Amino acid sequence: MKLIILDRDGVINQDSDAYIKSLDEWIPLPGSIDAIARLSKAGWTVAVATNQSGIGRGYYDEATLQAMHDRLRQLVAEQGGKVDLIRYCPHAPDAGCDCRKPLPGLFRQIADDLGQPLDGVPTVGDSLRDLEAGCAVGCTPYLVRTGKGANTEHKILPADTRVFDDLAAVVDHLLES
């Protein structure tokens, strides 16, 4: 199985320091939906691992988050692709969970759900914590400059991090490899 694990906010859709709190605020980044569909159509399994502490902070509820994820799946399906799995951490930062990135709990959930080890699996994020969570379970880190990525690029990145302008550029690279 060819698997990829994507962060959501800042990779697939616009990010906001004020949180994405409604379906109206969930706006796909240019090219991201098509990129996911192209991967899916090429036989890749697409998983999403996303921190959603806005739930734990009371900014929105799980039904609102589900509506955003339903919209993501619908848009990708309209392009002939599929988002196979979405796992999220609903906890506030002080909750002490193991699923909030940079901890690798979401990645372990994905590995368990799919019955697949994550060694070498590409993971795409726009923040250091996205990359650290994936690296903790053996994923290969890809940083995109969208979202918080342009600022993250100037931090000390995990070894072997590959940097691309956006998700579409990562997908172009993976499909050409």
C-alpha positions, 0 to 999 in steps of 0.5 A: 500500500502506498500511503501518505499522511497529510496535515489539514490546516495550512496544507489542504485548506487555509489556516487561521490563528483564530482557528477554522471554526465553521464550514464557511471558514474552511477554504481549500488552498489552490490545487490541494483538492486536485492534488489529493485526487491525483494521488488517490487515482494513482493508487495512494491511500490518503490519510489526514492527521490534524490537531483540532484543539478548537473543539477542546477550547469550545470554539466549535463542536465535533458536528462542525468538524465533521461537516468540514471533513465531509466537504473535503471528502466531497470535493475530492470525490468530485475530482475522482479521488478519495480521502481514506481516513481522517484522524483528529485530536480534539483536545486542548493543549493542556489535556495531556493526551498522546494524540496532539502533535508533536506526539505521534498518537494520531499517526499510531492510530492511522497505522493501527487502522490501516494495519501498516507500519509507517517507516518511510511513509511520506507525511506533509505538514506546514509546522514543525510539530507535524513533521516531528509527529511523523518522524517519531514513527518513521515517516519521511517529512515533507514541509510545504511553504503554505500555511505556517510553512514559510516561517517553519522553513527557517527552523531546525527541521528534522533530518531529510525534510524535503521542502516544497511550495505546496501540496500540489508540488509534493504530489508532482514529486511523488508521482514522478518518483 
